[in-house]
Amino acid sequence: MLRGLYTAWTGMVNEQKRLDVVSNNLANSATLGYKADSVSSQSFDQLLTLKIRDGSQAYHNQAIGTMSLGVKVGEVYTDYSQGSFRNTGGNFDVALSGKGFFTVHYTNASGQTSTRYTRDGSFQVTKDGLLVDTEGNRVQGTGGDIRVNPNAKSVSIDKMGTITVDGEVVDKLLVTDFQDYDYLVKLGDNMYTTVDGATEKESDAAVVQGYTEQSNVNVVSEMVDMITITRAHEANQKMLKAMDSMMDKAV
C-alpha cells in the first residue's frame, strides 16, 4: 500500500510538470518567434525485489524480479518547427523562412554582454541609428552592430538579409544556424543561447521583409492536452485517497 501511495504521488508530480509546460505554451501563444515545449515521461528507476527469509526457499533470500516505482519526467524538449507569418508592412519587421536565428548582442544589468539568438524579427531603429529588437538588444550584421539612418526614406531587405537604405547597402543581417539544436538553451520566451559543444553552420533561411513569425503553438491541441493532464491528475488523487482509506482500515 505504501508503494501505491508513492506511485500515485509520482504520477501527480509528473502531471503537474506537464501542466506547467502546457500553461507556458498557452501563455506564449501570441509571442513572436516562440517555440512550443513538450514533455516526455518515463518509468521511474526500477528496484530489484527480493524474497527475504521465505520458508518456501529454505529461508534464503531470492531475487524475484524488478518493480517499477511510478513515473518521472524524461525531458523537456522544444519543437523548432516553422510558425506562421503575419504581414505587418513594417520596414524593419523580418521573418525567417527556413532554419536559422537572428543574432543579437544582449547586455545584462551588470553591463556584461553576450550573444543570443532569436526568431523574433520585430526590429526597430533607435534615435542613434542602431537596429535593435523590442528589448533594446543590438541586432548583429556581418559587420557587427547594424546602423541605419533613422530618417531614411527608403529601406529594403532582400531574401539574403542585405539591408539597403536610400539605395546604399549598409549591412547584412547575421543569420546563424546550428548542426544540433540540443545544444541550445532557451532564455526567457524566445531567446536562446548555446552551451559547450554547439557547432554553427551556414543558414539557408530566406529573410522576408514586412512579416513577423508567430508562435508555433497549436492552441486547440494544448487545450486538449490540458484536459487530459487534469483527468490524469484527478485519477492519481483518487488513488491516493483509496490507499489512505485502506491504510486507515488496516490500522
Order of alpha helices (4+ residues) and beta strands (2+ residues): alpha-beta-beta-beta-beta-beta-beta-beta-beta-beta-beta-beta-beta-beta-beta-beta-beta-beta-beta-beta-beta-beta-alpha
